[in-house]
Amino acid sequence: MNFLQPLKKYEQELIEDLRGLLACKSVLEENPDDPEAPFGIGLRQSLDYVLKLGARYGFETLNVDNIAGHIEYGEGEEIIGVLCHVDVVPADGKWDYPPFTGTVVNGRIYGRGAVDDKGPTISSLYALRLLKDAGIVPKKKIRLIIGTDEESHWRGISRYLQVCPMPDFGFSPDADFPLIYGEKGILQIKLSATRGSNLTLKSGSRYNVVPAEAEARNADGLEKEFLDHLKENDLAGAAQDGVLTLHGLSAHAMEPERGVNAAAKMARFLAGRTDNDLLRFVNDVLGDSRLKKAGFAFTDPEMKDLTCNLGILEINEKGGFVCLDFRYPIRWDKDGFLKEFFNLAASYNLTAEITTHKPVHYIDKDDPDIKKMHEAYVKYTGDTESPLKTIGGGTYARALRKGVAFGIHFPGNEDVVHQANEYIAIKDLLTATAIYAEALYRLTCEE
């Protein structure tokens, strides 16, 4: 059957359900003393909202410690997981529409999380509705699994997999179509300095986001030089009363070259004008996302370049730190790099620590389940040319022993993940829903 046909009657309802989820300000807020909302009230509201929708539409639901849950449909011993998340990165940058309302304009739904990952979450739920309404009872259990801190530490999905069995196969609708069969390793490192500075600097809030703004204070006497520097380098910002502000462009850490790193740009200006070890290291070593200047560049034929995102930079009177997000390809000598990189940091009087490490995730692209999913994509797009690929992003697919990333971004579309004015086109939302319904049918009803 063609799932786009029965989906037409649900279009407005789907849009409103997504708008309701986008209205939840689900940015992580650590609150470990509150078991009712350990990651903040916004995330608890988002989780509850999706689980209530699942129950309303006739599915079994489970809440795991208020930080994860699932919506289930189907029978049998095997489990197919669809791993989504309702947390979002902060709504940094300049927005044309309020980031937590779900504004509908010109066939698009704007809001933080529209594509990462609230739109895909609602799309996946409606895929289950399409199966149920068609009278299709899957021969395997389908579990729409909801996590709540994918953008940070993955504690929600980790706890879920402690309580519930690992799916036999699954996908995360949190990347690109046609399908992602491999994901780079993720290595996050924090470098700290104990020597402070009268000039203070603050930029960024997440390892995995290119910082869109940097602010330096106590920079008296540098205002004119800074404004001249901005003009010469085609940068935006301001300078007044010893406060320097530089505006960049936010982007996801998996493709840092798509953004303009305000922290790195500010460090470039300040490094030669103030005596600070951290600023010198950032300027000397971290000036480009491929680390070519420092001699650490690496590329792999299948997974492409090693990348580095400078996500957070802070300097104050007591010291400072920089937080880095590396995305590394298969066949990279991680241990050799760490030895050299840590020694280099020490030469700048910096201490280094690994804060997060997720190894490379890789599935054979000729696997029969992958072929079924690809066929579902081709059925609704007619696209036989776009290749299956690997990415630098880290999705919930790597939480599974056997899992891939599957949409929701279509080839050729604008990439707005982690950027201001994030949106999803309604047409794409509907097409993706039909693809997910088709893929789940093929994975659970065909031999």
C-alpha positions as CSV (number, residue, x, y, z in Angstrom):
1,M,0.0,0.0,0.0
2,N,0.9,3.7,-0.3
3,F,1.1,5.1,3.2
4,L,1.0,8.7,1.9
5,Q,-2.7,8.3,1.0
6,P,-4.1,7.5,4.5
7,L,-1.6,10.0,6.0
8,K,-3.5,12.9,4.3
9,K,-6.3,12.8,6.9
10,Y,-3.8,13.2,9.7
11,E,-1.8,16.1,8.3
12,Q,-3.2,18.9,10.5
13,E,-3.3,16.7,13.6
14,L,0.4,15.7,13.0
15,I,1.3,19.3,12.7
16,E,-0.4,20.3,15.9
17,D,1.1,17.4,17.8
18,L,4.5,18.5,16.7
19,R,3.8,22.1,17.6
20,G,2.8,21.0,21.1
21,L,6.1,19.2,21.5
22,L,8.1,22.1,20.2
23,A,6.4,24.4,22.8
24,C,8.2,22.4,25.5
25,K,11.5,24.1,26.4
26,S,13.4,20.9,26.8
27,V,16.9,22.2,27.2
28,L,18.8,20.1,29.8
29,E,18.7,21.5,33.4
30,E,20.5,19.3,35.9
31,N,18.3,18.7,38.9
32,P,19.4,15.4,40.4
33,D,17.6,16.0,43.7
34,D,14.2,15.9,42.0
35,P,13.3,12.4,40.9
36,E,10.2,13.7,39.2
37,A,12.2,15.9,36.8
38,P,15.9,15.0,37.2
39,F,16.8,16.7,33.9
40,G,14.5,19.7,34.3
41,I,10.8,20.3,34.0
42,G,11.0,21.0,30.3
43,L,12.4,17.5,29.6
44,R,9.9,15.9,31.9
45,Q,7.1,17.7,30.1
46,S,8.4,16.6,26.7
47,L,8.7,12.9,27.7
48,D,5.2,12.9,29.3
49,Y,3.8,14.7,26.2
50,V,5.0,12.0,23.8
51,L,4.0,9.1,26.0
52,K,0.5,10.5,26.5
53,L,0.2,10.9,22.7
54,G,1.2,7.2,22.4
55,A,-1.4,6.2,24.9
56,R,-4.1,8.3,23.3
57,Y,-3.5,6.6,20.0
58,G,-4.0,3.2,21.5
59,F,-0.4,2.0,22.2
60,E,1.2,0.5,25.3
61,T,3.6,2.9,27.0
62,L,6.4,2.7,29.6
63,N,8.1,5.5,31.6
64,V,11.5,4.7,32.9
65,D,12.5,6.9,35.9
66,N,11.2,10.0,34.2
67,I,14.2,10.1,31.9
68,A,13.2,7.7,29.1
69,G,10.3,5.5,27.9
70,H,8.8,3.7,25.0
71,I,5.7,3.4,23.0
72,E,5.0,-0.2,21.8
73,Y,3.1,-1.9,19.0
74,G,3.3,-5.4,17.6
75,E,3.8,-9.0,18.8
76,G,6.6,-11.6,18.9
77,E,9.9,-12.0,20.6
78,E,12.1,-9.9,18.4
79,I,12.2,-6.1,19.0
80,I,12.7,-3.4,16.4
81,G,13.7,-0.1,18.1
82,V,13.1,3.4,16.8
83,L,15.3,5.5,19.0
84,C,14.4,9.2,19.3
85,H,15.1,12.0,21.7
86,V,13.1,15.0,23.0
87,D,16.0,17.1,24.4
88,V,17.4,20.0,22.4
89,V,20.4,22.2,22.3
90,P,20.0,25.8,23.5
91,A,18.3,28.2,21.1
92,D,21.4,30.4,20.5
93,G,21.7,32.9,17.8
94,K,19.2,35.3,16.2
95,W,15.7,33.8,15.5
96,D,13.1,35.2,13.2
97,Y,10.4,33.3,15.1
98,P,10.2,32.3,18.8
99,P,12.2,29.0,19.1
100,F,9.7,27.3,21.5
101,T,6.3,27.9,19.8
102,G,6.3,25.9,16.6
103,T,5.5,28.7,14.2
104,V,4.1,27.6,10.8
105,V,5.1,29.8,7.9
106,N,5.2,29.0,4.2
107,G,4.9,25.3,4.5
108,R,7.5,25.1,7.3
109,I,7.4,24.5,11.0
110,Y,10.0,26.6,12.9
111,G,11.3,25.7,16.3
112,R,14.3,24.3,18.2
113,G,14.1,20.5,17.7
114,A,12.0,20.7,14.5
115,V,14.5,18.3,12.8
116,D,16.6,17.3,15.8
117,D,14.7,15.4,17.0
118,K,11.2,16.3,17.8
119,G,9.9,16.3,14.2
120,P,11.3,12.8,13.7
121,T,9.8,11.6,17.0
122,I,6.3,12.7,16.0
123,S,6.8,11.4,12.5
124,S,7.8,7.9,13.9
125,L,4.7,7.9,16.2
126,Y,2.4,8.6,13.2
127,A,4.1,5.8,11.3
128,L,2.9,3.5,14.1
129,R,-0.6,5.0,13.7
130,L,-0.6,4.3,10.0
131,L,0.3,0.6,10.6
132,K,-2.4,0.3,13.3
133,D,-5.1,2.0,11.2
134,A,-4.3,-0.3,8.3
135,G,-4.9,-3.3,10.5
136,I,-1.3,-4.4,10.2
137,V,-0.1,-6.2,13.3
138,P,3.7,-6.5,13.2
139,K,5.2,-9.9,13.8
140,K,7.8,-8.2,15.9
141,K,7.5,-5.7,18.7
142,I,8.1,-2.1,17.5
143,R,9.3,0.1,20.3
144,L,9.5,3.9,19.8
145,I,12.1,4.6,22.4
146,I,12.4,8.1,23.8
147,G,15.6,9.5,25.4
148,T,16.0,12.8,27.2
149,D,19.7,13.8,27.1
150,E,21.0,12.7,23.8
151,E,22.6,16.1,23.3
152,S,24.7,15.6,26.4
153,H,25.5,12.3,28.3
154,W,23.0,9.7,27.0
155,R,21.9,8.8,30.6
156,G,18.3,8.4,29.5
157,I,19.0,5.8,26.9
158,S,21.6,4.1,29.1
159,R,19.1,3.7,31.9
160,Y,16.5,2.5,29.5
161,L,18.7,-0.3,28.2
162,Q,19.5,-1.3,31.8
163,V,15.7,-1.8,32.5
164,C,14.5,-3.0,29.0
165,P,16.1,-5.5,26.6
166,M,18.3,-4.4,23.8
167,P,16.4,-4.3,20.5
168,D,17.5,-6.9,17.9
169,F,17.7,-4.2,15.3
170,G,16.8,-0.5,15.1
171,F,17.2,2.9,13.7
172,S,17.4,6.5,14.8
173,P,15.6,9.0,12.7
174,D,18.1,11.7,13.6
175,A,20.4,12.1,10.6
176,D,20.2,11.8,6.8
177,F,18.4,9.9,4.2
178,P,18.9,7.5,2.4
179,L,20.6,5.8,5.3
180,I,23.7,6.1,7.6
181,Y,25.5,2.8,8.2
182,G,28.5,4.2,10.0
183,E,29.2,7.0,12.5
184,K,32.6,8.5,13.4
185,G,33.9,8.1,16.9
186,I,33.3,10.9,19.3
187,L,36.1,12.1,21.6
188,Q,35.5,15.1,23.9
189,I,38.5,16.6,25.7
190,K,38.7,19.4,28.3
191,L,41.9,21.5,28.6
192,S,42.3,23.5,31.7
193,A,44.6,26.4,32.8
194,T,45.4,27.5,36.3
195,R,46.9,30.9,35.4
196,G,44.1,33.4,35.0
197,S,43.8,36.8,33.3
198,N,42.3,40.2,34.1
199,L,40.8,40.1,30.6
200,T,37.9,37.6,30.8
201,L,36.3,35.7,27.9
202,K,33.2,33.5,27.6
203,S,32.0,31.7,24.5
204,G,29.8,28.6,23.9
205,S,27.7,26.3,26.1
206,R,28.0,22.8,24.5
207,Y,30.9,20.6,23.3
208,N,28.9,19.7,20.2
209,V,27.8,23.1,19.0
210,V,29.9,25.7,17.2
211,P,29.7,28.8,19.4
212,A,27.8,31.7,17.7
213,E,29.0,34.4,20.1
214,A,32.1,35.4,22.1
215,E,32.3,38.1,24.7
216,A,35.6,39.5,26.2
217,R,35.5,41.9,29.1
218,N,38.1,44.2,30.6
219,A,39.6,44.8,27.2
220,D,40.0,48.5,27.7
221,G,42.0,50.2,25.0
222,L,41.4,47.5,22.4
223,E,38.1,48.7,21.1
224,K,39.3,50.4,17.9
225,E,41.7,47.6,17.0
226,F,39.0,45.1,17.5
227,L,36.5,47.0,15.2
228,D,39.3,47.3,12.6
229,H,40.0,43.6,12.9
230,L,36.3,42.8,12.4
231,K,36.1,44.9,9.3
232,E,39.3,43.4,7.8
233,N,38.2,39.9,8.4
234,D,34.5,40.4,7.4
235,L,33.2,39.5,10.9
236,A,30.3,41.0,12.9
237,G,30.5,42.3,16.4
238,A,30.7,45.4,18.6
239,A,33.1,47.1,21.1
240,Q,32.3,49.5,23.8
241,D,33.6,50.3,27.3
242,G,36.1,47.5,27.3
243,V,33.6,44.9,26.2
244,L,34.3,43.1,22.9
245,T,31.5,41.0,21.3
246,L,32.0,38.8,18.2
247,H,29.2,37.2,16.3
248,G,29.7,33.9,14.5
249,L,27.4,31.3,13.1
250,S,26.2,28.2,15.0
251,A,26.5,24.7,13.5
252,H,26.8,21.0,14.6
253,A,30.1,19.8,15.7
254,M,30.1,17.0,13.1
255,E,30.5,19.6,10.4
256,P,32.1,22.6,12.2
257,E,33.2,24.2,8.8
258,R,29.5,25.0,8.3
259,G,29.7,27.5,11.1
260,V,31.8,30.5,12.1
261,N,33.4,29.8,15.4
262,A,33.2,32.9,17.5
263,A,35.5,31.6,20.2
264,A,38.3,30.8,17.8
265,K,37.9,34.1,16.0
266,M,38.0,36.0,19.3
267,A,41.1,34.0,20.4
268,R,42.9,34.9,17.2
269,F,42.4,38.6,17.9
270,L,43.3,38.4,21.6
271,A,46.2,35.9,21.5
272,G,48.8,38.5,20.5
273,R,47.5,41.2,22.7
274,T,47.3,39.6,26.1
275,D,49.6,37.0,27.8
276,N,47.5,33.9,28.3
277,D,48.5,30.3,27.7
278,L,45.0,29.1,26.8
279,L,44.5,31.8,24.2
280,R,47.9,31.0,22.7
281,F,47.1,27.3,22.5
282,V,43.7,28.0,20.8
283,N,45.3,30.3,18.3
284,D,48.3,28.2,17.6
285,V,46.7,24.7,17.5
286,L,42.9,25.0,17.1
287,G,42.7,27.6,14.4
288,D,41.1,25.2,11.9
289,S,38.7,22.4,12.3
290,R,41.0,19.8,10.5
291,L,44.0,20.6,12.7
292,K,46.2,21.1,9.7
293,K,48.1,24.0,11.2
294,A,49.1,21.7,14.2
295,G,50.0,18.8,12.0
296,F,47.2,16.4,13.2
297,A,45.2,16.2,10.0
298,F,43.9,12.7,9.1
299,T,41.4,11.4,6.5
300,D,39.9,8.0,5.7
301,P,38.5,7.1,2.2
302,E,35.2,5.9,3.7
303,M,34.6,8.2,6.7
304,K,36.6,11.2,5.5
305,D,38.3,13.8,7.8
306,L,39.1,14.0,11.5
307,T,37.4,17.1,12.7
308,C,37.7,19.2,15.9
309,N,35.1,21.7,17.2
310,L,36.0,24.2,19.8
311,G,32.7,24.2,21.7
312,I,33.4,26.2,24.9
313,L,36.0,28.7,25.9
314,E,36.2,30.5,29.2
315,I,38.9,32.6,30.8
316,N,38.7,34.4,34.1
317,E,40.8,35.7,37.0
318,K,41.4,32.2,38.3
319,G,42.2,30.3,35.1
320,G,40.1,28.9,32.3
321,F,39.3,26.0,30.1
322,V,38.4,25.0,26.6
323,C,36.1,22.1,25.6
324,L,36.8,20.2,22.4
325,D,34.7,17.8,20.4
326,F,36.6,15.5,18.0
327,R,34.8,13.3,15.4
328,Y,37.2,10.7,14.2
329,P,37.0,8.1,11.3
330,I,37.8,4.4,11.3
331,R,41.5,3.5,11.1
332,W,42.6,6.6,13.0
333,D,45.4,6.1,15.6
334,K,43.6,7.5,18.6
335,D,46.1,6.5,21.2
336,G,49.0,8.0,19.2
337,F,47.1,11.2,18.7
338,L,46.3,11.5,22.4
339,K,49.9,11.1,23.5
340,E,51.1,13.8,21.1
341,F,48.1,16.1,21.8
342,F,48.4,15.9,25.6
343,N,52.1,16.5,25.4
344,L,51.5,19.6,23.3
345,A,48.9,20.9,25.7
346,A,51.4,20.4,28.6
347,S,53.9,22.6,26.8
348,Y,51.4,25.4,27.1
349,N,50.9,24.7,30.8
350,L,47.5,23.1,30.2
351,T,46.1,19.9,31.8
352,A,44.0,17.6,29.6
353,E,41.2,15.1,30.4
354,I,38.9,13.0,28.3
355,T,35.3,13.7,29.3
356,T,33.5,11.5,26.8
357,H,34.4,8.8,24.3
358,K,32.1,6.9,22.0
359,P,33.9,4.6,19.5
360,V,33.2,4.3,15.8
361,H,29.9,2.6,15.0
362,Y,29.7,0.6,11.8
363,I,27.3,-1.8,10.2
364,D,27.7,-3.7,6.9
365,K,25.7,-1.7,4.3
366,D,24.8,-4.9,2.5
367,D,22.8,-6.2,5.5
368,P,19.3,-7.5,4.5
369,D,17.6,-5.1,7.0
370,I,19.4,-2.1,5.6
371,K,18.3,-3.1,2.1
372,K,14.7,-3.2,3.2
373,M,15.0,0.3,4.7
374,H,16.6,1.6,1.6
375,E,13.9,0.1,-0.6
376,A,11.3,2.0,1.6
377,Y,13.1,5.2,1.0
378,V,13.3,4.7,-2.8
379,K,9.6,3.8,-3.0
380,Y,8.5,7.3,-1.7
381,T,11.3,9.4,-3.3
382,G,12.3,7.7,-6.5
383,D,15.9,8.5,-5.5
384,T,18.2,5.7,-6.6
385,E,21.3,7.9,-7.0
386,S,22.0,9.1,-3.4
387,P,24.4,6.8,-1.8
388,L,24.3,5.2,1.7
389,K,26.9,6.9,3.7
390,T,28.8,7.5,6.9
391,I,28.7,10.7,9.0
392,G,30.5,12.5,11.8
393,G,27.4,12.8,13.9
394,G,26.6,10.6,16.8
395,T,23.0,9.3,16.9
396,Y,21.3,6.8,19.2
397,A,22.0,4.1,16.6
398,R,25.3,3.6,18.2
399,A,23.5,2.7,21.5
400,L,22.4,-0.5,19.7
401,R,24.5,-3.6,18.8
402,K,22.9,-3.4,15.4
403,G,21.5,-0.1,14.4
404,V,21.6,2.7,11.8
405,A,20.5,6.3,11.3
406,F,17.6,6.8,8.9
407,G,16.5,10.4,8.0
408,I,15.0,12.8,8.5
409,H,17.1,15.2,6.4
410,F,16.7,14.7,2.7
411,P,19.5,15.0,0.2
412,G,19.9,18.5,-1.2
413,N,17.9,20.2,1.6
414,E,19.3,23.0,3.7
415,D,21.0,21.7,6.9
416,V,19.6,23.6,9.9
417,V,20.5,21.3,12.7
418,H,21.7,23.2,15.8
419,Q,21.2,26.5,14.0
420,A,19.0,29.5,14.5
421,N,15.7,29.3,12.6
422,E,15.7,25.5,12.7
423,Y,12.7,24.3,10.7
424,I,11.2,21.2,9.0
425,A,9.2,21.4,5.8
426,I,5.7,19.9,6.2
427,K,6.1,18.1,2.9
428,D,9.3,16.4,4.1
429,L,7.7,15.5,7.4
430,L,4.8,13.7,5.7
431,T,7.2,11.9,3.2
432,A,9.4,10.8,6.1
433,T,6.4,9.5,8.0
434,A,5.4,7.3,5.0
435,I,8.9,6.1,4.6
436,Y,9.1,5.1,8.3
437,A,5.8,3.3,8.1
438,E,6.9,1.4,5.0
439,A,10.3,0.5,6.6
440,L,8.7,-0.8,9.8
441,Y,6.2,-2.8,7.8
442,R,9.1,-4.4,5.8
443,L,11.2,-5.0,8.9
444,T,8.4,-6.6,10.9
445,C,6.0,-8.2,8.5
446,E,8.1,-9.5,5.6
447,E,10.3,-12.6,5.8
